[in-house]
Amino acid sequence: MKSKNLKLILSTFIVALVLFTSCKNNDAIIDVPNNTTKSAAVEKSMEALKTHFNQDGALNDTNNPIGNILFDFCFEFVYPVTLSYNNGTEVIVQNFNELTEVLVNMTDALFIDGIAFPFDVELVENGAVVTQTINSEDEFRVLLENCSIDGDDPVVCTEEYVPVCVEIQTPNEGGSFIMEFPNMCYAEREGFTQNDLVECDNSNPSNGNYDNCFEFVYPFSIIDDGGDEIVINNKEEFETAMFSNVTFEFVFPLDVTQEINGDVQNTRTITLEKYEDLTNLLASCGENQQDCSDCSTDIDPVCVETQNEGVVEYQNACLALCDGFTPNNFVDCN
């Protein structure tokens, strides 16, 4: 695992003591004195970003309707970035996971109020991810004013799930990814119009509701947009990884489980050997998300083989799909 884990230990008796350790080499990351500047903007941004997480470090779903930091918060730091606490202690934050540790452990007595200028951030402008250098407190303040991180956005969107998608260009030459918004209101709030919409992409779990189709078997690994391999141990860590990475790649093979006939006690394990396998599975998930009442009464039998019931025959393919099966599960009827 190339990325470092950060543990923040706050002493019961001495709140000034902050110790950071690295899982990679156990060397201390602490204390690069006199590099930071007191910054009201960084204090404000840290307080605002903290509200996007629960106390255990998991994402706060209410404050993250889109599930991506560039849209739910506005920008992300380009790491490493040097921060300082109100007691003068400085720390070099190497990645988003370490920043999350800092955020959830901040208290009224110990909090971030300084940063080393200049630093870079990533944000979305005109449908593209761009890197912006922040050279001073004034430039940082202007960034926050443009971001409206105080939650004072006058546009309030409903929770209605009618997904729309736009294509976002990445800093890599010719690179792009499809960003899904829960409904058109959220897309318009980010400055997009009907003319910007593209077909939603089912080739990535960050788009679409895969929860109703399958579950990942943990742990598995991904390659983040910085090229580091990260081990994902649970769903919360996966959501955080998707939240903080513009793009990422899975390390194959990986396993997923699917319910059979909607029975949580009756599942099958599917091993995905390559990205195409995941893409096909996600595409089938989208096909299966339909109302069974829409199925016709036509008799065109299909059969599937289940673990506990053997071969089960359905009146037609639509009814089998509504029960959670895919065409890949169909077998010859006897």
C-alpha positions as CSV (number, residue, x, y, z in Angstrom):
1,M,0.0,0.0,0.0
2,K,1.7,3.2,-1.2
3,S,-0.5,5.7,0.4
4,K,0.1,6.5,4.1
5,N,-2.4,6.1,6.9
6,L,-2.5,8.9,9.4
7,K,-3.3,8.5,13.0
8,L,-4.0,11.5,15.1
9,I,-3.5,11.0,18.9
10,L,-4.8,13.7,21.1
11,S,-3.4,13.5,24.6
12,T,-5.9,13.6,27.5
13,F,-3.7,16.0,29.4
14,I,-1.8,17.9,26.7
15,V,-3.9,18.8,23.8
16,A,-0.9,20.3,22.1
17,L,0.6,16.9,21.4
18,V,-0.2,15.7,17.9
19,L,1.6,12.6,16.6
20,F,1.3,11.3,13.1
21,T,2.6,7.9,12.0
22,S,3.1,6.3,8.6
23,C,2.1,2.7,7.8
24,K,4.6,2.7,5.0
25,N,7.8,3.2,7.0
26,N,6.8,4.2,10.5
27,D,8.7,7.5,10.2
28,A,7.2,10.6,11.9
29,I,5.6,13.0,9.4
30,I,5.5,15.8,12.0
31,D,6.9,19.3,12.4
32,V,8.2,21.4,9.6
33,P,8.4,24.6,11.5
34,N,7.7,28.1,10.3
35,N,6.4,27.1,6.9
36,T,2.7,28.0,7.4
37,T,0.8,31.2,7.6
38,K,-2.3,31.9,9.8
39,S,-5.3,31.7,7.5
40,A,-8.9,32.5,8.2
41,A,-9.7,31.0,4.8
42,V,-8.2,27.6,5.7
43,E,-9.9,27.6,9.1
44,K,-13.2,28.2,7.4
45,S,-12.7,25.6,4.7
46,M,-11.6,22.9,7.2
47,E,-14.7,23.6,9.3
48,A,-16.9,23.4,6.2
49,L,-15.3,20.2,4.9
50,K,-15.6,18.5,8.2
51,T,-19.4,18.7,7.9
52,H,-19.2,16.3,4.9
53,F,-18.1,13.5,7.3
54,N,-19.5,11.7,10.2
55,Q,-17.4,11.4,13.4
56,D,-16.2,7.9,12.4
57,G,-14.8,9.3,9.1
58,A,-17.6,8.0,6.9
59,L,-19.2,10.3,4.3
60,N,-22.3,12.2,5.4
61,D,-24.8,11.2,2.8
62,T,-27.0,14.3,3.5
63,N,-24.2,16.7,2.6
64,N,-22.8,14.7,-0.3
65,P,-25.7,14.1,-2.7
66,I,-23.4,13.7,-5.8
67,G,-20.7,11.7,-4.1
68,N,-17.7,13.7,-5.5
69,I,-15.7,16.3,-3.6
70,L,-15.4,18.6,-6.7
71,F,-19.2,19.0,-6.8
72,D,-20.3,18.5,-3.2
73,F,-17.5,20.7,-1.7
74,C,-16.1,22.6,-4.8
75,F,-12.4,21.7,-4.7
76,E,-9.7,19.3,-3.5
77,F,-6.2,20.0,-2.4
78,V,-3.3,18.7,-4.6
79,Y,-1.2,16.8,-2.1
80,P,1.0,17.0,-0.2
81,V,-0.2,20.1,1.6
82,T,1.3,21.6,4.8
83,L,-1.2,22.6,7.5
84,S,-0.8,23.9,11.0
85,Y,-2.9,23.8,14.2
86,N,-3.8,26.7,16.4
87,N,-1.1,25.6,18.8
88,G,1.6,26.0,16.2
89,T,2.1,22.3,15.3
90,E,2.6,21.7,11.6
91,V,1.8,18.6,9.6
92,I,2.4,17.5,6.1
93,V,-0.8,15.9,4.8
94,Q,0.1,13.4,2.1
95,N,-3.4,12.3,0.8
96,F,-7.1,12.7,1.3
97,N,-7.3,9.9,3.9
98,E,-4.9,11.7,6.1
99,L,-6.8,14.9,5.7
100,T,-10.0,13.1,6.7
101,E,-8.2,11.9,9.9
102,V,-7.3,15.5,10.6
103,L,-10.8,16.8,10.0
104,V,-12.7,14.3,12.2
105,N,-10.2,14.8,15.1
106,M,-10.4,18.6,15.2
107,T,-12.0,20.0,18.3
108,D,-12.9,23.4,19.6
109,A,-9.5,23.4,21.5
110,L,-7.4,22.0,18.6
111,F,-8.1,22.9,15.0
112,I,-6.4,23.8,11.7
113,D,-5.9,27.6,11.2
114,G,-2.7,27.8,9.0
115,I,-1.5,26.6,5.6
116,A,1.7,26.9,3.6
117,F,1.4,29.1,0.5
118,P,1.5,28.5,-2.4
119,F,-0.5,25.3,-2.8
120,D,-2.6,23.8,-5.6
121,V,-6.2,22.8,-5.8
122,E,-8.3,21.0,-8.4
123,L,-11.8,22.2,-9.3
124,V,-14.2,22.0,-12.2
125,E,-14.4,25.0,-14.6
126,N,-16.4,25.0,-17.9
127,G,-16.8,21.2,-17.8
128,A,-13.2,20.4,-17.2
129,V,-11.0,19.6,-14.1
130,V,-8.4,22.2,-13.8
131,T,-5.5,22.9,-11.4
132,Q,-5.3,26.3,-9.8
133,T,-2.4,27.7,-7.7
134,I,-3.4,29.6,-4.6
135,N,-0.6,32.1,-3.8
136,S,-2.0,34.1,-0.9
137,E,-4.8,34.5,1.6
138,D,-6.7,36.8,-0.7
139,E,-6.7,34.3,-3.5
140,F,-7.8,31.6,-1.1
141,R,-10.7,33.8,0.2
142,V,-11.8,34.5,-3.4
143,L,-11.9,30.8,-4.1
144,L,-14.1,30.1,-1.1
145,E,-16.4,33.0,-2.0
146,N,-16.9,31.5,-5.5
147,C,-17.5,28.0,-4.0
148,S,-20.3,29.1,-1.6
149,I,-19.0,26.5,0.9
150,D,-21.2,28.0,3.7
151,G,-24.3,26.2,2.3
152,D,-25.8,29.5,1.3
153,D,-26.6,28.3,-2.2
154,P,-30.0,29.7,-3.1
155,V,-30.9,26.7,-5.2
156,V,-32.4,23.8,-3.2
157,C,-32.9,20.5,-5.0
158,T,-35.3,17.7,-4.2
159,E,-34.1,14.2,-3.5
160,E,-35.9,12.8,-6.6
161,Y,-33.7,10.3,-8.3
162,V,-33.9,11.0,-12.1
163,P,-30.2,10.8,-13.0
164,V,-28.7,12.9,-15.7
165,C,-25.0,12.8,-16.8
166,V,-22.4,15.2,-18.2
167,E,-18.9,14.5,-19.5
168,I,-16.1,16.1,-17.6
169,Q,-12.6,16.6,-19.2
170,T,-9.6,15.6,-17.0
171,P,-6.1,17.1,-16.9
172,N,-4.8,14.1,-18.8
173,E,-4.6,14.7,-22.5
174,G,-7.9,13.5,-24.1
175,G,-9.1,12.1,-20.8
176,S,-12.7,12.4,-19.5
177,F,-15.2,10.8,-17.2
178,I,-19.0,10.7,-17.0
179,M,-20.4,12.5,-13.9
180,E,-23.9,11.5,-12.8
181,F,-26.1,13.9,-11.0
182,P,-29.2,12.7,-9.0
183,N,-31.5,15.0,-11.1
184,M,-31.3,18.0,-13.5
185,C,-31.5,20.4,-10.6
186,Y,-28.2,19.4,-9.3
187,A,-26.6,19.6,-12.8
188,E,-28.0,23.1,-13.3
189,R,-26.7,24.1,-9.9
190,E,-23.2,23.3,-11.2
191,G,-23.7,25.4,-14.3
192,F,-24.7,22.7,-16.8
193,T,-27.7,22.8,-19.2
194,Q,-29.7,20.4,-21.2
195,N,-27.2,20.8,-24.0
196,D,-24.4,19.4,-21.8
197,L,-26.2,16.1,-21.1
198,V,-24.8,12.9,-22.4
199,E,-25.9,9.3,-22.0
200,C,-25.2,7.9,-18.5
201,D,-22.2,5.5,-18.4
202,N,-22.9,2.2,-16.7
203,S,-19.2,1.2,-16.8
204,N,-18.3,2.5,-13.4
205,P,-19.9,1.9,-10.0
206,S,-19.6,5.6,-9.2
207,N,-22.5,6.1,-11.6
208,G,-25.8,4.3,-11.1
209,N,-27.2,2.4,-8.1
210,Y,-25.3,-0.9,-8.1
211,D,-26.4,-1.6,-4.5
212,N,-29.6,-3.1,-5.8
213,C,-27.7,-5.5,-8.0
214,F,-24.6,-6.8,-6.3
215,E,-22.1,-6.2,-3.4
216,F,-18.4,-6.1,-3.5
217,V,-16.4,-8.7,-1.6
218,Y,-13.9,-6.9,0.6
219,P,-11.0,-6.3,0.7
220,F,-10.1,-5.4,-2.9
221,S,-7.7,-2.8,-4.3
222,I,-7.9,0.2,-6.6
223,I,-5.4,2.5,-8.3
224,D,-6.2,6.1,-7.4
225,D,-5.8,9.1,-9.7
226,G,-2.3,9.7,-8.2
227,G,-1.2,6.2,-9.3
228,D,-1.1,4.7,-5.8
229,E,-2.7,1.4,-4.9
230,I,-5.2,1.6,-2.1
231,V,-6.7,-1.4,-0.3
232,I,-10.5,-1.0,0.2
233,N,-11.7,-2.8,3.3
234,N,-15.4,-1.9,3.5
235,K,-18.1,0.1,1.7
236,E,-17.4,3.3,3.7
237,E,-13.8,3.3,2.4
238,F,-15.0,2.7,-1.1
239,E,-17.4,5.6,-1.0
240,T,-14.6,7.8,0.4
241,A,-12.3,6.7,-2.4
242,M,-14.9,7.5,-5.1
243,F,-15.6,10.8,-3.3
244,S,-12.0,11.9,-3.4
245,N,-10.7,10.6,-6.8
246,V,-11.6,12.1,-10.2
247,T,-10.8,8.7,-11.7
248,F,-9.6,5.4,-10.4
249,E,-9.0,1.8,-11.7
250,F,-9.9,-1.5,-10.1
251,V,-7.2,-4.2,-9.5
252,F,-8.5,-7.4,-11.0
253,P,-9.6,-10.1,-10.3
254,L,-12.2,-9.1,-7.8
255,D,-15.3,-10.8,-6.4
256,V,-18.9,-9.6,-6.0
257,T,-22.0,-11.4,-4.6
258,Q,-25.6,-11.3,-6.0
259,E,-28.8,-12.3,-4.3
260,I,-30.8,-15.1,-5.9
261,N,-34.5,-14.4,-6.3
262,G,-34.2,-11.5,-3.9
263,D,-33.2,-13.7,-1.0
264,V,-30.5,-12.2,1.1
265,Q,-29.7,-15.6,2.5
266,N,-29.2,-17.1,-0.9
267,T,-26.4,-15.5,-2.9
268,R,-23.9,-16.4,-5.6
269,T,-20.3,-15.2,-5.9
270,I,-19.1,-13.9,-9.3
271,T,-15.4,-13.4,-10.0
272,L,-14.7,-10.5,-12.3
273,E,-11.4,-11.1,-14.2
274,K,-11.2,-7.9,-16.2
275,Y,-12.9,-4.5,-16.6
276,E,-15.1,-5.8,-19.4
277,D,-16.7,-8.2,-16.9
278,L,-17.5,-5.4,-14.5
279,T,-18.9,-3.2,-17.4
280,N,-21.2,-6.1,-18.5
281,L,-22.4,-6.7,-15.0
282,L,-23.2,-3.0,-14.4
283,A,-25.0,-2.8,-17.8
284,S,-27.1,-5.8,-16.8
285,C,-27.9,-4.1,-13.4
286,G,-29.4,-1.1,-15.3
287,E,-31.4,-3.5,-17.5
288,N,-32.8,-5.3,-14.4
289,Q,-34.0,-2.1,-12.7
290,Q,-37.5,-2.3,-14.0
291,D,-41.0,-2.6,-12.7
292,C,-42.2,-6.2,-12.9
293,S,-45.7,-5.0,-13.5
294,D,-44.5,-3.8,-16.9
295,C,-43.8,-7.4,-17.9
296,S,-46.1,-8.9,-20.5
297,T,-48.1,-12.1,-20.0
298,D,-46.4,-13.7,-23.1
299,I,-45.3,-17.3,-22.6
300,D,-41.7,-17.5,-23.8
301,P,-40.1,-19.6,-21.0
302,V,-36.6,-19.0,-19.8
303,C,-34.8,-21.0,-17.0
304,V,-32.1,-20.1,-14.4
305,E,-30.2,-22.4,-12.1
306,T,-30.3,-21.5,-8.4
307,Q,-28.2,-22.8,-5.6
308,N,-31.1,-24.0,-3.4
309,E,-34.0,-24.5,-5.8
310,G,-32.2,-26.0,-8.8
311,V,-33.4,-25.0,-12.2
312,V,-36.3,-22.5,-12.0
313,E,-38.5,-21.7,-15.0
314,Y,-40.0,-18.2,-15.6
315,Q,-42.8,-17.5,-17.9
316,N,-40.6,-15.0,-19.8
317,A,-37.3,-13.3,-19.6
318,C,-38.8,-10.1,-18.2
319,L,-39.9,-11.8,-15.1
320,A,-36.5,-13.5,-14.6
321,L,-34.8,-10.2,-15.0
322,C,-37.1,-8.6,-12.4
323,D,-36.1,-11.3,-10.0
324,G,-32.5,-10.2,-10.2
325,F,-31.1,-12.6,-12.8
326,T,-29.2,-11.6,-15.9
327,P,-29.1,-13.2,-19.4
328,N,-25.8,-14.7,-18.4
329,N,-27.7,-16.8,-15.8
330,F,-30.1,-18.3,-18.3
331,V,-29.8,-22.1,-18.9
332,D,-31.5,-24.5,-21.1
333,C,-35.0,-25.5,-19.9
334,N,-35.6,-29.2,-19.4
